[in-house]
Amino acid sequence: MAEADPIRIKDRIDTGPRFTDADAIRLNRMFRGADTVEMLRAVIADGLVGELATVSSFGAESAVLLHLVAQIDPSLPVLFLETGKHFPETLAYRDTLVERLGLTGLVNLHPDPELLAKRDETGLRWSYDPDGCCEIRKVLPLAAALSGFDATLTGRKAFQSATRANLPRFEVDTSDAQGRLKINPLIDWSAEDLANYIAEHDLPPHPLVEQGYPSIGCSPCTHKVAPGEDPRSGRWKGWDKTECGIHTPLTSEGELPPGFDPAF
């Protein structure tokens, strides 16, 4: 699939934070009780939050949010972190959904080749420092791309894990000091809601879901999940890690934590 055009970064005269916690609280109150489509139309079609992009993993449930977005504006930028470690099925699924939904704003974000050569020459950093691997392959490329946006849409849901159980619809992005808004349109959707929506709109499933992968990330750090387990329990199995880092504060340098030696 052909690469999309690179993101054009807009000049900003005002260097202060775009949004504050007070703004997020106000928006949560404004849309309390509103359905997801109504809220999305306001932030996408009406430009309520400024320059907006969707960040998508093209994972197990990504088709729902992407379908909702496509009904409003199929040209909205869709940022995909092409880490170099994805399952082939995920890359094929990305291309299938883009074509099926008519998404024209896909942007594939790649890690810096020089940084990879310096800090992950063997490609095995995931095996002894998953945080550092995620920083190089996900956090830093996304941080660079987001400098031209005021807000992002995410696909996070409360039922996915305990760390996401109390997330609001609108929150301020803490990954840097820019004060972007992070919007979680599906945060109150249940697994049943998602399944019903997928069936109603005949959306194609990710091919790995039926093989026991309810949450899908990079292939080395994604494992199958037993029935009844936390849907994200297969991510970074055996590590004290629940997020890749794009939803947490940005670190300055991805050095190895104390006591962590390579385990090949």
Secondary structure as UniProt FT lines:
FT   HELIX           21..30
FT   TURN            31..33
FT   HELIX           36..44
FT   TURN            48..49
FT   STRAND          52..55
FT   TURN            60..61
FT   HELIX           62..72
FT   TURN            74..75
FT   STRAND          78..81
FT   HELIX           88..101
FT   STRAND          106..109
FT   HELIX           113..119
FT   TURN            121..122
FT   HELIX           125..127
FT   HELIX           130..134
FT   HELIX           135..139
FT   HELIX           140..145
FT   HELIX           146..148
FT   STRAND          151..153
FT   HELIX           158..160
FT   HELIX           162..164
FT   TURN            165..166
FT   STRAND          170..172
FT   STRAND          181..183
FT   TURN            185..188
FT   HELIX           191..200
FT   TURN            201..202
FT   TURN            207..208
FT   HELIX           209..211
FT   HELIX           219..221
FT   TURN            227..228
FT   TURN            231..234
FT   TURN            236..238
FT   TURN            246..247
FT   TURN            258..259
//
